[in-house]
Amino acid sequence: MAIGSISGSGLEGIYKGLDIAAGAADKIAKVSESEDAAGDLTSSMVDLQRAKVQVQASAKVLETEGRLIGSLIDIEV
């Protein structure tokens, strides 16, 4: 796997997590307009938690890539 594709995957995961969080936040903001407010709020809170985990995991991918590059540079020098 190329280094560029690792960072691309990490960034794509972060953007996906942010999109999930934005959608959940929008649903939470509109929860008072809903007939099933409790269900919508619960679903949105789960989505926010899922988005958090998505972004954290993707950040770990980028962190690992950085360590990998650092290791490669240390080996080459």
Secondary structure as UniProt FT lines:
FT   HELIX           3..29
FT   HELIX           31..33
FT   HELIX           37..76
//
